[in-house]
Amino acid sequence: MVTLTSHFKQQPPIPSDALHRSNRATLPLAAEFRTLSIQLGEDDERQTQRVRKLPNFLRLPLWRKLLEDLLPFKSPHRQQERQERRREAALVRVAQQLRGCQFHRDTVKEIYQRMGILPNEGLDTEAAEARLLRHGANVIRWRSRRRILSVLGWFFGGFNRFLWLSVIVFWLCWKPIGNPPQTGNLALGIVIIVIIVMQAMFNAWQEWMTSRALESITSMKPECAVVVRSGRQLSVSPADLVPGDIVVLRAGDLVPADIRLVQTSVDLSLDRSALTGVAEPTIGTTETTSANYLETCNMAMMGSAIVQGDCRGIVVATGNRTVLGRLNKLVRHQEVAPKRTILQLEVQRLVNGLTTLSLVVGAIFVILWAVWLRTKFPGFMSVSDALANGVGVLVTFVPGSLPISLTLALTAIAKRMQRNRILIKNLTTVETLGSISAICCEKTGTLTQRQMVVTRVAYADAEVHAAQVHVDNGIAARRVYETAAWCNNAVLDPETAHLPAAEREATGDATDCALLRLATHMRAVQVPDHETLLTIPFSLRSRWMLTVCRTDETKNPFILIKGAPETLIARSTSIQTASSEIINLDDKIRSKLKEVQRRWADEGCRLLLLCRRDFAEDNNPLAELVDSPAKLFVEAGESVSQLTIVGLVGMVDPPRPEIPGVVDTFRKAGVRVFMTTGDYSHTAAYVARQCRIITSATVDGIDQVLDVEAQQPEEKDAKEVADDAVPASCKASNSDLARQESRADSQHTLTTPRSLVVSGPELRGLSASAWDTISSYEEIVFARITPEQKLQIVEELRARDSYVAVTGDDVNDLPAMRAAHVSVAMGNGSEVSKAAADVVLLDNNFSSVVVAIECGRLVFINLKKVIIYLLPMTNLSEIVPSLFNVVFGLPIPLSTFLMLVINTVTDVWASVVLINEEPETDIMLTPPRNPKREKLVDVKFFLQAYGFIGLIQTLSGHIMFFLCLYLRGGIAPKHVFLAFNKWTDGYMGKTKEELAHLVSIAGSAHFMALVIMQWGNMFVARTRTVSVFRQNPLWGPKSNTLLLVAIPVSILVALFFNEIRWFNSVFLTGPIPVEFFFLPIPFAIALIACEEIRKLVVRRYPSSWVARVAW
C-alpha cells in the first residue's frame, strides 16, 4: 500500500559548478540529442580570416551586429553549425545538472510515495494551490540579452548610419570648412540628429507594439491539460500544473511539463523534436531504460508530443526547472535574430539600392563641382555648399520610413486577422499567405461539419436503415453494438452526464463518435459487462483499429476490429446475416459487398467494415497472454485473419454550408483547392463535388495521367525526326512557335477546369513527368492518402513552383504541415497540430482562410501603395532641383531642409494611413503573387513612379518656382537658367540679399506645390486599377476619412516652417504667397485626371500596352 508523505520531497540540490562543467566522458549524451557537425568550406575560412584582420574592437559582438550588412562575417552554414554546437553543449550541461535526479530510477510505487499522492486520487485542491505558491506557475521565463543590440540598432541600424555620416559632413561644412561658417549647416546637422532620435523612439515604440500585438494574438489560443485531482479528471491551464499532478495524455496532446510515466499503452510513442530537432518518434514505457535522465524512455519532457497511444504521468518539474526551461536558460544569450520576411528583404534591397544611387549621385555632384564648376564659374558654389549639396541628396533621396511602414503594415494586418478569430504565430506568415496558390485540405472537420452519423448497415443478405438498427435486439444487432461501442476510442462528454445516453455529446475522432452515438441509440440491445485488455489504435498505414475484449459471461478473450473494407474483406472468411447466421464469405457475397460499397460511396457515405474473431476456449492463443501486454500486442496483430464480418456501416458527414462559396472564391482568386483524405475515392469524389472542388463533367484518373506520360516520349521522338528534316535556319522559328504553343496550352489549362481523382496506392512509383501532369490539374482529390504520401504531395507541388498551404488536425498531418509554406489548424484540432500550425482558425471555419489570404495580399498591395506615394516625391521631385542647381546653374529651387520636411513630416501621416487601406474590390479576382517572379518593385513600378507621377510633380513644382520668381521679382525663366555665378549683386538690378530673399520665397512656393501635388498622389495611390470615385475616401464601405487629415496637417506644417522668422533666417525659408496655396491645385487635379484615364484604359483594354506596363 502506498504511504502518504506529509509534503513533497525535493530533489537533491544541483552543485553550483554544474552549470560550468561539460564533461562528455562522464555523462554520455543520448544519441537522439547529438547533432552532426557541418564542415567549413573555403568561403567560410576566407570570411573567418577577414574577421581576424579587423581591429579587436570591431570584432566585438556589438560592432559585428552593426556592421553585418556591410561585411558578411559568417555564412548561414557556419551560423547553423555554431547554433547546433551550442545547443549540444547546453544539453550536455543540462544532463550534468540532472544527473542527481532519481525520478527515472524510482519504480512507479516509489514515485507515488515520493510525490505523496495516491494513484487514483491525485492532489487535492488545497495541496495543488500550496504547491503552486511554492513552485510558481508552469511557465518558462527568461529575459532577453539582445536589448543592448536592439537599442543600438534603433540609433545606428539601417539607414541611420548614413544619417550620422551626413551629420558629420554638415558639421564639417559649418566648421572648419565653412568660410565664413554658415549657421544653416549646423542647424541641419542638429535637425538630422533630432530625426534620428525620433526614428529611434518610433522604432522602440513599434517594436513594443508589435510584441504586444503578437502576445495578444497568441493569448487567443485556448490551452488546457487534463489532470486527476481529488479522484476526478479536470481540465486546467498548463500554467497551473504543479509537481505531483497526475496528467492524462492522449495521442495529439503536447506534454505540458516534465512528467514521469506511470501508466502507458503498449503503442505509446513520443515526438521529442522540440528538444532534439529530430522528428523520429521514441517509445514510451514505465520502466527505466537508461541511467541518463535525457535518454530513458519513462520520462516525457515538456514540449514533446504524444504521437500514438495514451499515458498517465506524474509532474516532476515545471517552468524553468524543466529540461526545456534549463535549455532555454543556457542558450538565451545566443538568441538568433528572427528571420526576415521576403518583403522585408525586398524593402531592404530597395533602400540599399536607393542609398547606393544617392551616394553615386552625390559623389557625381561633388566631382562636377571639383572639375568643372570650381574653375569654370568661380564663386558660384563654395566647398561647404558642394559638400552640403552632395550630402543633402543622400539625406533626402531615401525614404527611410519604408521599413517602418512594412512593420506597421504587417502588424495592422495581424490585428485585423485577430478580429476575425485567426491566430497568426508570426508576422512572416501574414506575408506568405498572399502568395498561396494551392491548398491541400482535409475533408473531415475542415470541409465537413464533423457531425458524422451512421445512416445504414449492410449484412450479408440485407441493407438496413440505422433507425431500424436502433430498435433491433437480436444477436446480429448485439454484435454490431459490441464492435461499434467497444472497438472505439471516443468517450461521452462528462459535462453532458445529466442527459440521456442517446443525447450525450461524444468527444474523439469523428468516425468513433458516430459509432459511439449509434451504440447509445441501440437501447434494446442487452450486453454484459466487458473488460478491454488491449487496444491497437487506428493507423493510416494499417487502416484498421483493434481491441481485445472479454466479457463477464465467458472470460474468453476475443478480437473486435473495424477498418477500411478493401483491407478487411481480404482478411475475412465469414459474414453474418441479418438473422445472425454465420455463413461463408464466398465470391458472390464479396462481389455484392463491393457493389454496395461502390453504390454507397457514390452517395457520399464513408464506409467502415465491422469485424470480429472468436476463439475456442480450449484453443485461444490470447488467453495465456492477458497479463503480458507486449506479447498480447504482437499476437493480436498477427491474428487479424479469419475474421467474421459483423456488418458494413455507412456514415454521412454533411459539408459545411459555406464551403461551396469559399471554394468558388478561391477559384476566382487563382488558388487551387485540393482534397486530401483517407476516405474511399468514390466517397471523396462525391463530397468534393458537393463542395465544388470538382466542377467538370468528366473526371480523370491515374490512367489518363499515365497516358499523357506515355505520349511524351513518342512526341519527343517524332519531334527529333522532324527536326532532322528541317533546315537549321528554320529551327529557330519552330522553337519560337513551340514556346507560343506552350504558353497557349498553359493558358488553356488555367481557364479550363480539369478534374482528377487519384488514390494513395496509385501514387507509388510515379515519375517526375507524371507528377508534372498531376500538378497541371486545377481540381484534384487525393483519396486513401497516408502521411508519407501527403508529405510527398506537398513536396511535389512545391517543386513545381506552387506556394502550398496544408490543413491538419492530428499527429499524422505533422510531416506535411512542416513541409508546407503555411500550415493551418482548426481551433478544435489536436494540441499537436495547433502547436505546429502557422495559422489557427479559432472559429473552426474554413472560410476564415479567405480572410487570411486576403490580408496577406493586402500587405503586399498596401506596401506598394505606400512606396508609390513616397518614391516620386523623395526621389525625382527632390533630386531634380539639386540637378538643376549643379548642371544648369539655377539657384537651388528647393532647399535641403524643406526636402527633409517633406520626407519626414508631411508625408508621414498619409503613408501611415495608406497602410490601413481596405482591399480593392478586385483583390481576390487576381492570381496570387509568386515572389520569385513578381517583385515588390520592378521596371513597371519605377516607370509609374518616375516617368508618370514623379514627372508631373517635378514639372508642377518648377513651374511654381519660375512663376513665383517672375511674379515677385520680374525675372523670367530664361534669366534663371545658366545664371551660375552671375546670380549675385547687380544681377537683374537686384542686390544679393534681394535675390536670396526672392529665391527663399520661390523655394517655399515650390515646396507648397509639392505638398499639394502629394494630395493628388495620395488619392490616386489608393487603388491600382479601380477608379477613385468607386473607392472614394469620403463614404462607402471603402472610405478612409483619416486620409483627409493629411491635408490640414501638411498646411499647418508648411505655415510653421515657412512663416516663423527663426526658420526663415536659419534655414533660408520664406513666407508662402497666398496665391500659391491655390495655383498648384489644378495641377493636382490634372494628376488625378491623368491617372483616372490610365486606370480606365487598363480596365477597358487589358491587352493594351498601357495595361501591360501598369504597376
Disulfide bonds with the S-S distance in Angstrom:
none
